[in-house]
Amino acid sequence: MSKHIMEACQNIQRPRRGEVKSAAQDLIEIYNKLNIFTTEEVCMDALELALTLNITFYDAIYTASAKKLNATLYTVDQKLYNSSKNIIFAELLEA
C-alpha cells in the first residue's frame, strides 16, 4: 500500500454512537417516505383490473401502478383513459 493511503487510513476516526444513531434515524425517515411495492402486488392488481375493465394486462399495469402510487395517469390512449378515469385520476393528453 502506498504511504498516502496508509496515512489516510490512520486518520479515519470511528463514528460516535450519537452520530451513528442520528444517521440511522435519518435513513429510517427517508425509507418511510418511499413508495415501495413489489412487482407481485402490482401484477396481481393489474390482472384484476385487466379482467374487470376488459383492457390489456399491459395497460392495466399503468392503471395499477398509478393507483398504488396515488398518482395521476397521463395518457393519449382514449380507451385506457375511459377505462381508468373512474378508478384513478387520469388525464387524457392530445396526441
C-alpha positions in Angstrom: 0.0 0.0 0.0 1.2 3.5 -0.7 2.3 5.8 2.1 -0.5 8.2 1.3 -3.2 5.5 1.6 -1.7 4.3 4.9 -1.7 7.8 6.3 -5.3 8.4 5.2 -6.4 5.1 6.8 -4.8 6.1 10.1 -6.7 9.4 10.2 -10.1 7.7 9.9 -12.0 8.0 13.1 -14.6 5.7 14.4 -18.0 7.5 14.4 -19.5 8.4 17.7 -22.5 6.4 19.0 -24.8 9.5 18.7 -23.7 10.1 15.1 -24.5 6.5 14.1 -27.9 6.7 15.8 -28.7 10.0 14.1 -27.7 8.7 10.7 -29.8 5.6 11.2 -32.8 7.7 12.2 -32.3 9.8 9.1 -32.2 6.7 6.9 -35.3 5.3 8.5 -37.1 8.6 7.9 -36.1 8.6 4.2 -37.1 4.9 3.8 -40.5 5.5 5.3 -41.2 8.2 2.8 -40.5 5.9 -0.2 -43.4 4.3 -2.0 -42.1 0.8 -2.3 -44.2 -2.0 -3.5 -43.5 -5.4 -5.1 -43.9 -6.4 -8.7 -46.2 -9.2 -7.4 -48.5 -6.6 -5.8 -48.8 -4.6 -9.0 -49.2 -7.6 -11.2 -52.0 -9.1 -9.1 -53.8 -5.7 -9.1 -53.2 -5.3 -12.8 -54.6 -8.8 -13.5 -57.7 -8.0 -11.6 -58.1 -4.6 -13.4 -57.5 -6.2 -16.8 -60.2 -8.8 -16.2 -62.7 -6.3 -14.7 -62.1 -3.4 -17.2 -61.6 -5.6 -20.2 -58.2 -4.0 -21.0 -54.9 -5.5 -21.8 -52.6 -6.5 -18.9 -50.0 -4.1 -20.3 -52.5 -1.2 -19.9 -53.6 -2.4 -16.6 -50.0 -2.2 -15.3 -50.1 1.5 -15.8 -53.5 1.9 -14.0 -52.5 -0.4 -11.1 -49.2 1.5 -10.7 -50.9 4.9 -10.7 -53.4 3.5 -8.1 -50.7 2.2 -5.9 -48.7 5.4 -6.0 -51.9 7.6 -5.7 -50.6 9.3 -8.9 -52.2 10.8 -12.0 -52.1 8.6 -15.1 -51.4 10.7 -18.2 -52.2 9.0 -21.4 -53.0 9.7 -25.1 -54.9 6.4 -25.2 -58.6 7.1 -25.2 -59.6 3.5 -24.3 -57.1 3.4 -21.4 -58.3 6.8 -20.2 -62.0 5.8 -20.4 -61.4 2.6 -18.5 -59.2 4.1 -15.8 -60.8 7.5 -15.1 -63.4 6.1 -12.6 -60.7 4.2 -10.7 -57.8 6.6 -10.6 -57.2 10.2 -11.5 -56.4 10.1 -15.2 -55.8 12.8 -17.7 -56.2 12.4 -21.5 -53.5 14.2 -23.4 -53.7 15.3 -27.0 -51.6 13.3 -29.4 
